[in-house]
C-alpha cells in the first residue's frame, strides 16, 4: 500500500515537472539536456538573488522598479519623438538613428522570444508596463539588450560631449545605469541569469552593427524628405 502511494506521489511529481518544461503553446517539450541547463540556470539565479539581497538589504522594491521603468521601450520610443521635435537644439540625425537601433532591437529580441518561448520565473513580479506578444516570455532580456545598446550609442557612437573627461564621466554613468537595470531584472524576478547575460551580449552585438549603419546628417535628412512632402534641398 505504501509503495503504491509513493509511486502515485512520485508519478504526480514527475508529471508536474514535465509540464513545467512544455512550451507555452503546449506543442514542444524541452530536451533533457536543455532542461538540466535550465534547472542549473534557475538554481544559480536563486542563489545569486539571495546573495545580492544579503549584501544589499536596504535596496527597496521601488528602487528596482524605477530602474526597470527607466529601461523600458515604452519610455525610450517616446523619447525619440521628443528629441525629434527638439530640433534644431537636437540634430534630427540622432532620433532617426535611435529609432533605427530600437527597431533592430525589437525585431531581434521579439523573434528570439517567439522562438524560445521560455516562461518567466514563477516568483516573478509584474512589470510596470503590460507585456505584449512575445514580450511575455523570458529569454532573452529585452531590457538588458536595450540598455546596453543605449549605453553603447551614447558613449561610443554619438557621445554627449567632445571633451574627453566629460564624455568619460557620462559613459561611466551610462554603463552603471545599464548594469543596474540588468540586475533589477533578476532581483525583481523577471528574468533568469542566462536571459540577462544573453540579452546583454545581444546589446553589444547590436551596438557594433548600429555603428556601421549609423546615418550621417545628410542621409537622415534624405530619409525624412522621402517620408514627407518636402523636396530635398539642392
N, C-alpha and C positions, 0 to 999 in steps of 0.2 A: 504493500500500500504506500509506504513512504517513498519507495523507489519510483512508483508511478507518479506520485505528487511531484517529486523532484524533477522527473522528466517533463512533466507538464509545465512547471515553472521555468525550467531551462529552455524548453521549446518556445515558450511565450517570450522569454527574454531575447532569444535568438531572432525571433520573428520581428520584435520591435527594433532590434539593432539593424536588421537587414532593411527594414522600411525606412530607417533614418538615412540610408545611403542610396535611396531611389530618387532620381531627379524629380524636379517639381512637376513635370508633366506625367510622371508615373510610367514612362516608357523605357528608361535607361537605368540599369543597375551599375554601380561603381565597381570596377575590377578590384580584386582583393588587395593587390599591391598598392594601388592608389588609395584604397580605403585605409590601409595601415599608415600610409603617409599622412592622410588627413587626420587620423587619430593622433598621430605624433604632433602635428601642427596644432590641433586643438589643445593637447596637453601642454605644449610649450607656451601657447597663448595664455592658458590659465595660470601657469607658473609665472610668466612674465608680468601679467596683470597683478598678481598677488605681490610680487616683488616691488613693482612700482608703487602700489598703494601703501606698502610698508615704508618705502623710502620717501614718499610724498603724501603723508597722511593729511596734510592741510589742503590739498587740492580739492576743489568742490566740483560738483556736477555742473553747476552753472558756468564755471570756467572752461571745462572741456566742451560744453555745449556751445559756448561762444566761439571757440576755435573751430568747431565743426561748421558753424554757420559761415565763418569767415572764408572757408574754403569751398563753399557750395557754388555750383554753377548757376543757381538761382540768383546769386549775388553778382557774379562776375560777368555774366552776359548783359545785364542792365548797365554795369559799369562801362562796358564797351560803348553802349548807346550814349551814356553821359559824356564820355570822352570825345565822341564824335561831334556832339553839339557844343563842345568847349572850344572848337576851332574859332579863331586862329591861335588861341593860347596853347592848344594841344594840336600838333600836326595830325591831319587825317590819316596819315600813314599808320600811326600807332593803333587806333581802334580797328582798322581794316585788317592789319596783321594779327591782332589779338583774336578777332573773330575767326580768321583762318586757322589759328592754332587751336582754339577751343572746339571748332567743328571737327578738326582732326582727332582731338582727344575724345570727343563724344562718340565718334564713329568707331574708333579703335576699342574703347572700353565697352561700348554697347555691344559690339559684335562678340567680344570675348566673354562678356557676362551671359549673353544669349546662348553661346555655345557651351560654356562650363556649367552654368545653372547651379552653382554651389549655394546652398542655403546659408543664410546668415547664422551667427552663433545663437544658440537657444536662449541665452541670457541677455540678448540684445535690448538696448533701449531704443525707442523710436526716434527717427530723425526729426529735426525741427520741420523740415520740408518733406512732404509726402513723396515716396519713391514711385516712379512711373516706369512701366515697361520693364526692360532688363535691369533697371537700377535697383529692383527689389532683391537681386542676387548679390552675393558677397564677393566673388572673385572676378577680376581684381578690384582694388580700391580706386574709385574714380577721384576721391578727394586727394589721395596720395599722388596720383599721376598729374592732376590739375595743379596742385600747389608746387610740386617740383618743376613743372613746366613754367609756371608764372615766375618762380624764383630764377630759373634759367634765363628767361627772356629779359627780366629787368636787371640782372646782374652781369650777363654775358653778351646778350644780343643788342638790347636797347637800354643801356644804363640811364639812370635818372640824372647823373652828373658826369661832367667831363673831368672834374678834378679827382685825382686818384684816391685820396684818403676819404673823401666824401662817398665816393662810389663803393669803397671797401666797407665803410660803416653801414651803408644801406644794404649791401649784399649780405653782411652778417645778420642783419635783422630779417631779411627775406628768407634766408636759409634756416634761421632759427624758427621763424614762424611756420615754415613748411614742415620742419621736423616735429614741431609741437602739434600741428594739425594731424600728422600721421599718427602720433602717439595717442591723440584724443580718440581716434577711430578705434583703437584697440581698447583703451580704457573705458570707452562708452559701450563696449560690447557689440560694436557694429561690424567689426572685421576680425579675422584671424591674422596672425603674424605674416603668414605667407601671402595673404591677399595684399597687405600693405607693402611688403618688400617687392612683389612683382609690380604693383601699381607705381611705386617709386622708380623702379627700373624703366618702366614704360615712359614715365615722365621725362627721364634723361634722354631716352632714345628719341622721343618726340621733340625735345628741345634741340637736339643736333639736327634733326630733319627740318625743323622750322627755321633754323639758322641758315640753311641752304635755300629755303623757299621765301625767306623774308623779302618783302617787296619794297622797292625804292619809293620815294615820294611820287615820282613821275608815274610809275606803274600803278600805284594805288589810286592816283588821280584818274588814270585812264579807265580803271575798273569802275570807279564811281561814275564817270561820264557815260560808260556803257550802260549802266543801270538807271541813268537819269536822262532827262530831255536836253541837257546842256551839251552843246558841241564842244569838243576839246579845243583848247587854245592852241593856236599855231604861231 
